[in-house]
Amino acid sequence: MKERNKKKILLLNCAFILTAGGILLFLLNAPEETTAHLPKDEIHAKFHEIASKKEAEKNCTDCHNENGVAPLPDGHPPKYRCLFCHKRD
């Protein structure tokens, strides 16, 4: 019975190592981040100071709408999660 438990433990350890190795390889081969960070300029300065991302995102559509100063390009992902991709430094 002890021999069977040792084999089971060895098999589980091998499965864990293979899974962890696969995840590590997947993460190491991930592409680099290409999305622009939130600009550090006078216009966006107030968004860097707001602690809550969701609170800061409420103001993005003031300028980034169809008729705004800087409309979003066609095919842009959902407009309610700006700081998910455009990270603050």
Biopython code that builds the backbone (N, CA, C, O; Angstrom):
import numpy as np
from Bio.PDB.StructureBuilder import StructureBuilder

atoms = [
    (1, "MET", "N", (0.827, -1.196, 0.000)),
    (1, "MET", "CA", (0.000, 0.000, 0.000)),
    (1, "MET", "C", (0.869, 1.256, 0.000)),
    (1, "MET", "O", (0.531, 2.238, -0.662)),
    (2, "LYS", "N", (1.982, 1.239, 0.733)),
    (2, "LYS", "CA", (2.866, 2.398, 0.776)),
    (2, "LYS", "C", (3.441, 2.691, -0.597)),
    (2, "LYS", "O", (3.563, 3.850, -0.994)),
    (3, "GLU", "N", (3.790, 1.646, -1.315)),
    (3, "GLU", "CA", (4.370, 1.803, -2.659)),
    (3, "GLU", "C", (3.369, 2.486, -3.589)),
    (3, "GLU", "O", (3.747, 3.319, -4.412)),
    (4, "ARG", "N", (2.113, 2.136, -3.455)),
    (4, "ARG", "CA", (1.062, 2.731, -4.294)),
    (4, "ARG", "C", (0.917, 4.226, -3.996)),
    (4, "ARG", "O", (0.762, 5.028, -4.917)),
    (5, "ASN", "N", (0.965, 4.599, -2.729)),
    (5, "ASN", "CA", (0.870, 6.012, -2.339)),
    (5, "ASN", "C", (2.063, 6.804, -2.850)),
    (5, "ASN", "O", (1.912, 7.946, -3.284)),
    (6, "LYS", "N", (3.248, 6.205, -2.800)),
    (6, "LYS", "CA", (4.447, 6.884, -3.292)),
    (6, "LYS", "C", (4.331, 7.152, -4.788)),
    (6, "LYS", "O", (4.706, 8.224, -5.263)),
    (7, "LYS", "N", (3.810, 6.176, -5.530)),
    (7, "LYS", "CA", (3.642, 6.345, -6.983)),
    (7, "LYS", "C", (2.611, 7.432, -7.279)),
    (7, "LYS", "O", (2.779, 8.240, -8.192)),
    (8, "LYS", "N", (1.550, 7.430, -6.491)),
    (8, "LYS", "CA", (0.502, 8.438, -6.676)),
    (8, "LYS", "C", (1.052, 9.839, -6.406)),
    (8, "LYS", "O", (0.788, 10.776, -7.159)),
    (9, "ILE", "N", (1.814, 9.969, -5.329)),
    (9, "ILE", "CA", (2.411, 11.267, -4.988)),
    (9, "ILE", "C", (3.390, 11.701, -6.067)),
    (9, "ILE", "O", (3.409, 12.868, -6.456)),
    (10, "LEU", "N", (4.204, 10.768, -6.552)),
    (10, "LEU", "CA", (5.154, 11.076, -7.619)),
    (10, "LEU", "C", (4.418, 11.524, -8.881)),
    (10, "LEU", "O", (4.826, 12.486, -9.532)),
    (11, "LEU", "N", (3.349, 10.834, -9.221)),
    (11, "LEU", "CA", (2.556, 11.192, -10.403)),
    (11, "LEU", "C", (1.938, 12.583, -10.248)),
    (11, "LEU", "O", (1.957, 13.377, -11.189)),
    (12, "LEU", "N", (1.399, 12.875, -9.086)),
    (12, "LEU", "CA", (0.808, 14.197, -8.839)),
    (12, "LEU", "C", (1.872, 15.293, -8.880)),
    (12, "LEU", "O", (1.624, 16.376, -9.411)),
    (13, "ASN", "N", (3.040, 15.024, -8.328)),
    (13, "ASN", "CA", (4.135, 16.001, -8.379)),
    (13, "ASN", "C", (4.566, 16.263, -9.818)),
    (13, "ASN", "O", (4.793, 17.410, -10.202)),
    (14, "CYS", "N", (4.679, 15.200, -10.611)),
    (14, "CYS", "CA", (5.049, 15.362, -12.028)),
    (14, "CYS", "C", (3.988, 16.162, -12.777)),
    (14, "CYS", "O", (4.318, 17.028, -13.588)),
    (15, "ALA", "N", (2.713, 15.874, -12.507)),
    (15, "ALA", "CA", (1.627, 16.608, -13.160)),
    (15, "ALA", "C", (1.684, 18.084, -12.777)),
    (15, "ALA", "O", (1.480, 18.954, -13.624)),
    (16, "PHE", "N", (1.959, 18.364, -11.517)),
    (16, "PHE", "CA", (2.065, 19.746, -11.058)),
    (16, "PHE", "C", (3.220, 20.462, -11.751)),
    (16, "PHE", "O", (3.064, 21.590, -12.218)),
    (17, "ILE", "N", (4.371, 19.811, -11.816)),
    (17, "ILE", "CA", (5.546, 20.422, -12.445)),
    (17, "ILE", "C", (5.290, 20.688, -13.921)),
    (17, "ILE", "O", (5.653, 21.749, -14.429)),
    (18, "LEU", "N", (4.672, 19.741, -14.617)),
    (18, "LEU", "CA", (4.367, 19.936, -16.039)),
    (18, "LEU", "C", (3.367, 21.075, -16.240)),
    (18, "LEU", "O", (3.520, 21.883, -17.156)),
    (19, "THR", "N", (2.357, 21.136, -15.395)),
    (19, "THR", "CA", (1.360, 22.209, -15.498)),
    (19, "THR", "C", (1.995, 23.567, -15.215)),
    (19, "THR", "O", (1.770, 24.527, -15.952)),
    (20, "ALA", "N", (2.783, 23.647, -14.155)),
    (20, "ALA", "CA", (3.449, 24.910, -13.815)),
    (20, "ALA", "C", (4.409, 25.323, -14.927)),
    (20, "ALA", "O", (4.486, 26.502, -15.273)),
    (21, "GLY", "N", (5.139, 24.364, -15.488)),
    (21, "GLY", "CA", (6.052, 24.658, -16.596)),
    (21, "GLY", "C", (5.308, 25.158, -17.817)),
    (21, "GLY", "O", (5.761, 26.087, -18.487)),
    (22, "GLY", "N", (4.162, 24.547, -18.115)),
    (22, "GLY", "CA", (3.350, 24.988, -19.252)),
    (22, "GLY", "C", (2.839, 26.405, -19.068)),
    (22, "GLY", "O", (2.873, 27.209, -20.000)),
    (23, "ILE", "N", (2.371, 26.708, -17.877)),
    (23, "ILE", "CA", (1.888, 28.064, -17.590)),
    (23, "ILE", "C", (3.031, 29.069, -17.691)),
    (23, "ILE", "O", (2.856, 30.156, -18.240)),
    (24, "LEU", "N", (4.195, 28.710, -17.165)),
    (24, "LEU", "CA", (5.358, 29.592, -17.229)),
    (24, "LEU", "C", (5.755, 29.863, -18.678)),
    (24, "LEU", "O", (6.025, 31.008, -19.038)),
    (25, "LEU", "N", (5.794, 28.832, -19.507)),
    (25, "LEU", "CA", (6.127, 29.016, -20.926)),
    (25, "LEU", "C", (5.098, 29.901, -21.624)),
    (25, "LEU", "O", (5.451, 30.754, -22.438)),
    (26, "PHE", "N", (3.827, 29.690, -21.300)),
    (26, "PHE", "CA", (2.767, 30.502, -21.893)),
    (26, "PHE", "C", (2.962, 31.976, -21.543)),
    (26, "PHE", "O", (2.860, 32.841, -22.412)),
    (27, "LEU", "N", (3.241, 32.258, -20.284)),
    (27, "LEU", "CA", (3.417, 33.645, -19.847)),
    (27, "LEU", "C", (4.687, 34.273, -20.410)),
    (27, "LEU", "O", (4.697, 35.460, -20.735)),
    (28, "LEU", "N", (5.746, 33.498, -20.527)),
    (28, "LEU", "CA", (6.995, 34.030, -21.076)),
    (28, "LEU", "C", (6.878, 34.350, -22.564)),
    (28, "LEU", "O", (7.592, 35.214, -23.073)),
    (29, "ASN", "N", (5.983, 33.658, -23.259)),
    (29, "ASN", "CA", (5.797, 33.889, -24.691)),
    (29, "ASN", "C", (4.698, 34.903, -24.995)),
    (29, "ASN", "O", (4.399, 35.155, -26.162)),
    (30, "ALA", "N", (4.101, 35.482, -23.970)),
    (30, "ALA", "CA", (3.042, 36.474, -24.174)),
    (30, "ALA", "C", (3.629, 37.715, -24.852)),
    (30, "ALA", "O", (4.772, 38.087, -24.587)),
    (31, "PRO", "N", (2.848, 38.351, -25.721)),
    (31, "PRO", "CA", (3.355, 39.554, -26.397)),
    (31, "PRO", "C", (3.539, 40.704, -25.411)),
    (31, "PRO", "O", (2.915, 40.743, -24.351)),
    (32, "GLU", "N", (4.403, 41.630, -25.785)),
    (32, "GLU", "CA", (4.626, 42.803, -24.939)),
    (32, "GLU", "C", (3.403, 43.710, -24.965)),
    (32, "GLU", "O", (2.611, 43.677, -25.907)),
    (33, "GLU", "N", (3.262, 44.504, -23.939)),
    (33, "GLU", "CA", (2.154, 45.446, -23.837)),
    (33, "GLU", "C", (2.322, 46.531, -24.901)),
    (33, "GLU", "O", (3.383, 47.147, -25.006)),
    (34, "THR", "N", (1.268, 46.763, -25.690)),
    (34, "THR", "CA", (1.352, 47.753, -26.766)),
    (34, "THR", "C", (0.406, 48.931, -26.563)),
    (34, "THR", "O", (0.505, 49.936, -27.267)),
    (35, "THR", "N", (-0.502, 48.813, -25.613)),
    (35, "THR", "CA", (-1.469, 49.881, -25.382)),
    (35, "THR", "C", (-0.787, 51.076, -24.721)),
    (35, "THR", "O", (-0.004, 50.927, -23.784)),
    (36, "ALA", "N", (-1.101, 52.250, -25.227)),
    (36, "ALA", "CA", (-0.520, 53.480, -24.675)),
    (36, "ALA", "C", (-1.009, 53.695, -23.245)),
    (36, "ALA", "O", (-2.170, 53.430, -22.932)),
    (37, "HIS", "N", (-0.131, 54.169, -22.394)),
    (37, "HIS", "CA", (-0.508, 54.507, -21.019)),
    (37, "HIS", "C", (-1.291, 55.820, -21.028)),
    (37, "HIS", "O", (-1.265, 56.567, -22.007)),
    (38, "LEU", "N", (-1.975, 56.082, -19.941)),
    (38, "LEU", "CA", (-2.695, 57.343, -19.792)),
    (38, "LEU", "C", (-1.677, 58.477, -19.879)),
    (38, "LEU", "O", (-0.703, 58.487, -19.126)),
    (39, "PRO", "N", (-1.887, 59.435, -20.787)),
    (39, "PRO", "CA", (-0.901, 60.511, -20.955)),
    (39, "PRO", "C", (-0.678, 61.305, -19.668)),
    (39, "PRO", "O", (-1.594, 61.500, -18.869)),
    (40, "LYS", "N", (0.556, 61.752, -19.492)),
    (40, "LYS", "CA", (0.887, 62.608, -18.341)),
    (40, "LYS", "C", (0.968, 64.041, -18.845)),
    (40, "LYS", "O", (2.050, 64.617, -18.964)),
    (41, "ASP", "N", (-0.188, 64.599, -19.135)),
    (41, "ASP", "CA", (-0.248, 65.981, -19.603)),
    (41, "ASP", "C", (-1.255, 66.749, -18.757)),
    (41, "ASP", "O", (-1.866, 66.202, -17.839)),
    (42, "GLU", "N", (-1.410, 68.007, -19.081)),
    (42, "GLU", "CA", (-2.288, 68.879, -18.303)),
    (42, "GLU", "C", (-3.745, 68.404, -18.337)),
    (42, "GLU", "O", (-4.455, 68.486, -17.335)),
    (43, "ILE", "N", (-4.179, 67.912, -19.489)),
    (43, "ILE", "CA", (-5.571, 67.475, -19.653)),
    (43, "ILE", "C", (-5.881, 66.257, -18.780)),
    (43, "ILE", "O", (-6.943, 66.185, -18.163)),
    (44, "HIS", "N", (-4.957, 65.311, -18.732)),
    (44, "HIS", "CA", (-5.195, 64.059, -18.024)),
    (44, "HIS", "C", (-4.671, 64.050, -16.586)),
    (44, "HIS", "O", (-4.805, 63.041, -15.894)),
    (45, "ALA", "N", (-4.083, 65.145, -16.131)),
    (45, "ALA", "CA", (-3.484, 65.201, -14.787)),
    (45, "ALA", "C", (-4.492, 64.862, -13.692)),
    (45, "ALA", "O", (-4.157, 64.163, -12.736)),
    (46, "LYS", "N", (-5.719, 65.349, -13.824)),
    (46, "LYS", "CA", (-6.719, 65.099, -12.782)),
    (46, "LYS", "C", (-7.062, 63.615, -12.657)),
    (46, "LYS", "O", (-7.445, 63.159, -11.580)),
    (47, "PHE", "N", (-6.929, 62.858, -13.747)),
    (47, "PHE", "CA", (-7.251, 61.429, -13.705)),
    (47, "PHE", "C", (-6.177, 60.631, -12.969)),
    (47, "PHE", "O", (-6.459, 59.563, -12.425)),
    (48, "HIS", "N", (-4.962, 61.139, -12.952)),
    (48, "HIS", "CA", (-3.888, 60.480, -12.210)),
    (48, "HIS", "C", (-4.086, 60.650, -10.708)),
    (48, "HIS", "O", (-3.617, 59.827, -9.922)),
    (49, "GLU", "N", (-4.770, 61.703, -10.310)),
    (49, "GLU", "CA", (-4.961, 62.007, -8.894)),
    (49, "GLU", "C", (-6.163, 61.290, -8.284)),
    (49, "GLU", "O", (-6.221, 61.112, -7.067)),
    (50, "ILE", "N", (-7.124, 60.876, -9.115)),
    (50, "ILE", "CA", (-8.319, 60.189, -8.618)),
    (50, "ILE", "C", (-7.938, 58.760, -8.246)),
    (50, "ILE", "O", (-7.425, 58.019, -9.085)),
    (51, "ALA", "N", (-8.181, 58.371, -7.006)),
    (51, "ALA", "CA", (-7.756, 57.051, -6.519)),
    (51, "ALA", "C", (-8.513, 55.906, -7.192)),
    (51, "ALA", "O", (-7.913, 54.891, -7.547)),
    (52, "SER", "N", (-9.808, 56.061, -7.367)),
    (52, "SER", "CA", (-10.636, 54.994, -7.931)),
    (52, "SER", "C", (-10.612, 55.023, -9.456)),
    (52, "SER", "O", (-10.904, 56.050, -10.068)),
    (53, "LYS", "N", (-10.263, 53.888, -10.065)),
    (53, "LYS", "CA", (-10.251, 53.813, -11.531)),
    (53, "LYS", "C", (-11.647, 54.071, -12.087)),
    (53, "LYS", "O", (-11.813, 54.822, -13.048)),
    (54, "LYS", "N", (-12.654, 53.440, -11.472)),
    (54, "LYS", "CA", (-14.024, 53.592, -11.971)),
    (54, "LYS", "C", (-14.497, 55.037, -11.883)),
    (54, "LYS", "O", (-15.219, 55.517, -12.757)),
    (55, "GLU", "N", (-14.090, 55.720, -10.835)),
    (55, "GLU", "CA", (-14.460, 57.134, -10.683)),
    (55, "GLU", "C", (-13.781, 57.971, -11.759)),
    (55, "GLU", "O", (-14.396, 58.876, -12.323)),
    (56, "ALA", "N", (-12.528, 57.676, -12.044)),
    (56, "ALA", "CA", (-11.786, 58.417, -13.069)),
    (56, "ALA", "C", (-12.366, 58.156, -14.456)),
    (56, "ALA", "O", (-12.439, 59.069, -15.278)),
    (57, "GLU", "N", (-12.778, 56.919, -14.720)),
    (57, "GLU", "CA", (-13.297, 56.553, -16.041)),
    (57, "GLU", "C", (-14.615, 57.237, -16.380)),
    (57, "GLU", "O", (-14.975, 57.337, -17.553)),
    (58, "LYS", "N", (-15.329, 57.701, -15.381)),
    (58, "LYS", "CA", (-16.609, 58.373, -15.628)),
    (58, "LYS", "C", (-16.433, 59.640, -16.457)),
    (58, "LYS", "O", (-17.379, 60.083, -17.109)),
    (59, "ASN", "N", (-15.246, 60.226, -16.446)),
    (59, "ASN", "CA", (-15.009, 61.486, -17.144)),
    (59, "ASN", "C", (-14.393, 61.321, -18.529)),
    (59, "ASN", "O", (-14.283, 62.300, -19.267)),
    (60, "CYS", "N", (-13.995, 60.123, -18.896)),
    (60, "CYS", "CA", (-13.306, 59.906, -20.177)),
    (60, "CYS", "C", (-14.173, 60.282, -21.379)),
    (60, "CYS", "O", (-13.682, 60.835, -22.364)),
    (61, "THR", "N", (-15.463, 59.976, -21.287)),
    (61, "THR", "CA", (-16.341, 60.228, -22.433)),
    (61, "THR", "C", (-16.612, 61.711, -22.665)),
    (61, "THR", "O", (-17.213, 62.069, -23.678)),
    (62, "ASP", "N", (-16.187, 62.575, -21.756)),
    (62, "ASP", "CA", (-16.344, 64.016, -21.988)),
    (62, "ASP", "C", (-15.590, 64.427, -23.251)),
    (62, "ASP", "O", (-16.086, 65.238, -24.032)),
    (63, "CYS", "N", (-14.406, 63.878, -23.453)),
    (63, "CYS", "CA", (-13.587, 64.207, -24.636)),
    (63, "CYS", "C", (-13.572, 63.080, -25.664)),
    (63, "CYS", "O", (-13.482, 63.324, -26.867)),
    (64, "HIS", "N", (-13.661, 61.846, -25.177)),
    (64, "HIS", "CA", (-13.548, 60.688, -26.064)),
    (64, "HIS", "C", (-14.930, 60.150, -26.432)),
    (64, "HIS", "O", (-15.309, 59.052, -26.024)),
    (65, "ASN", "N", (-15.670, 60.933, -27.202)),
    (65, "ASN", "CA", (-16.965, 60.505, -27.734)),
    (65, "ASN", "C", (-17.015, 60.897, -29.206)),
    (65, "ASN", "O", (-16.086, 61.534, -29.701)),
    (66, "GLU", "N", (-18.072, 60.532, -29.911)),
    (66, "GLU", "CA", (-18.171, 60.792, -31.362)),
    (66, "GLU", "C", (-17.926, 62.243, -31.724)),
    (66, "GLU", "O", (-17.248, 62.529, -32.711)),
    (67, "ASN", "N", (-18.462, 63.154, -30.948)),
    (67, "ASN", "CA", (-18.343, 64.583, -31.244)),
    (67, "ASN", "C", (-17.332, 65.288, -30.350)),
    (67, "ASN", "O", (-17.254, 66.517, -30.352)),
    (68, "GLY", "N", (-16.566, 64.530, -29.595)),
    (68, "GLY", "CA", (-15.615, 65.113, -28.654)),
    (68, "GLY", "C", (-14.324, 65.567, -29.304)),
    (68, "GLY", "O", (-14.150, 65.448, -30.517)),
    (69, "VAL", "N", (-13.434, 66.080, -28.500)),
    (69, "VAL", "CA", (-12.138, 66.585, -28.946)),
    (69, "VAL", "C", (-11.277, 65.457, -29.512)),
    (69, "VAL", "O", (-10.567, 65.655, -30.498)),
    (70, "ALA", "N", (-11.334, 64.279, -28.898)),
    (70, "ALA", "CA", (-10.519, 63.138, -29.328)),
    (70, "ALA", "C", (-11.390, 61.883, -29.397)),
    (70, "ALA", "O", (-11.342, 61.045, -28.496)),
    (71, "PRO", "N", (-12.197, 61.749, -30.475)),
    (71, "PRO", "CA", (-13.077, 60.583, -30.577)),
    (71, "PRO", "C", (-12.281, 59.278, -30.679)),
    (71, "PRO", "O", (-11.160, 59.255, -31.187)),
    (72, "LEU", "N", (-12.879, 58.208, -30.192)),
    (72, "LEU", "CA", (-12.233, 56.900, -30.254)),
    (72, "LEU", "C", (-12.327, 56.340, -31.670)),
    (72, "LEU", "O", (-13.314, 56.590, -32.362)),
    (73, "PRO", "N", (-11.321, 55.589, -32.111)),
    (73, "PRO", "CA", (-11.359, 55.013, -33.455)),
    (73, "PRO", "C", (-12.411, 53.911, -33.557)),
    (73, "PRO", "O", (-12.832, 53.348, -32.546)),
    (74, "ASP", "N", (-12.828, 53.609, -34.779)),
    (74, "ASP", "CA", (-13.782, 52.519, -35.003)),
    (74, "ASP", "C", (-13.187, 51.214, -34.481)),
    (74, "ASP", "O", (-11.983, 50.985, -34.602)),
    (75, "GLY", "N", (-14.011, 50.378, -33.913)),
    (75, "GLY", "CA", (-13.556, 49.091, -33.413)),
    (75, "GLY", "C", (-12.859, 49.144, -32.059)),
    (75, "GLY", "O", (-12.308, 48.143, -31.604)),
    (76, "HIS", "N", (-12.883, 50.313, -31.413)),
    (76, "HIS", "CA", (-12.266, 50.442, -30.087)),
    (76, "HIS", "C", (-13.053, 49.596, -29.089)),
    (76, "HIS", "O", (-14.282, 49.576, -29.143)),
    (77, "PRO", "N", (-12.372, 48.899, -28.181)),
    (77, "PRO", "CA", (-13.073, 48.076, -27.173)),
    (77, "PRO", "C", (-14.023, 48.916, -26.318)),
    (77, "PRO", "O", (-14.053, 50.139, -26.449)),
    (78, "PRO", "N", (-14.797, 48.269, -25.445)),
    (78, "PRO", "CA", (-15.789, 48.978, -24.623)),
    (78, "PRO", "C", (-15.235, 50.246, -23.991)),
    (78, "PRO", "O", (-14.106, 50.284, -23.501)),
    (79, "LYS", "N", (-16.056, 51.268, -24.018)),
    (79, "LYS", "CA", (-15.618, 52.601, -23.602)),
    (79, "LYS", "C", (-15.724, 52.830, -22.099)),
    (79, "LYS", "O", (-15.359, 53.903, -21.617)),
    (80, "TYR", "N", (-16.209, 51.859, -21.356)),
    (80, "TYR", "CA", (-16.405, 52.058, -19.925)),
    (80, "TYR", "C", (-15.270, 51.474, -19.078)),
    (80, "TYR", "O", (-15.333, 51.550, -17.851)),
    (81, "ARG", "N", (-14.244, 50.900, -19.691)),
    (81, "ARG", "CA", (-13.108, 50.330, -18.953)),
    (81, "ARG", "C", (-11.795, 50.906, -19.460)),
    (81, "ARG", "O", (-10.859, 50.153, -19.726)),
    (82, "CYS", "N", (-11.708, 52.197, -19.596)),
    (82, "CYS", "CA", (-10.530, 52.870, -20.170)),
    (82, "CYS", "C", (-9.233, 52.511, -19.455)),
    (82, "CYS", "O", (-8.240, 52.166, -20.096)),
    (83, "LEU", "N", (-9.243, 52.590, -18.136)),
    (83, "LEU", "CA", (-8.009, 52.406, -17.369)),
    (83, "LEU", "C", (-7.646, 50.939, -17.159)),
    (83, "LEU", "O", (-6.654, 50.628, -16.501)),
    (84, "PHE", "N", (-8.448, 50.043, -17.718)),
    (84, "PHE", "CA", (-8.072, 48.627, -17.707)),
    (84, "PHE", "C", (-6.908, 48.419, -18.665)),
    (84, "PHE", "O", (-5.981, 47.665, -18.367)),
    (85, "CYS", "N", (-6.955, 49.087, -19.816)),
    (85, "CYS", "CA", (-5.881, 48.987, -20.821)),
    (85, "CYS", "C", (-4.910, 50.157, -20.734)),
    (85, "CYS", "O", (-3.694, 49.963, -20.754)),
    (86, "HIS", "N", (-5.445, 51.369, -20.638)),
    (86, "HIS", "CA", (-4.611, 52.576, -20.595)),
    (86, "HIS", "C", (-4.223, 52.841, -19.141)),
    (86, "HIS", "O", (-4.848, 53.643, -18.448)),
    (87, "LYS", "N", (-3.194, 52.157, -18.709)),
    (87, "LYS", "CA", (-2.793, 52.190, -17.302)),
    (87, "LYS", "C", (-2.169, 53.524, -16.893)),
    (87, "LYS", "O", (-1.519, 54.208, -17.684)),
    (88, "ARG", "N", (-2.394, 53.862, -15.626)),
    (88, "ARG", "CA", (-1.716, 55.021, -15.045)),
    (88, "ARG", "C", (-0.355, 54.544, -14.569)),
    (88, "ARG", "O", (-0.231, 53.430, -14.059)),
    (89, "ASP", "N", (0.662, 55.370, -14.730)),
    (89, "ASP", "CA", (2.017, 54.960, -14.316)),
    (89, "ASP", "C", (2.189, 54.975, -12.829)),
    (89, "ASP", "O", (3.268, 54.656, -12.330)),
]
sb = StructureBuilder()
sb.init_structure("model")
sb.init_model(0)
sb.init_chain("A")
sb.init_seg("    ")
for serial, (resi, resn, name, xyz) in enumerate(atoms, 1):
    if name == "N":
        sb.init_residue(resn, " ", resi, " ")
    sb.init_atom(name, np.array(xyz, "f"), 0.0, 1.0, " ", f" {name:<3s}", serial, name[0])
structure = sb.get_structure()
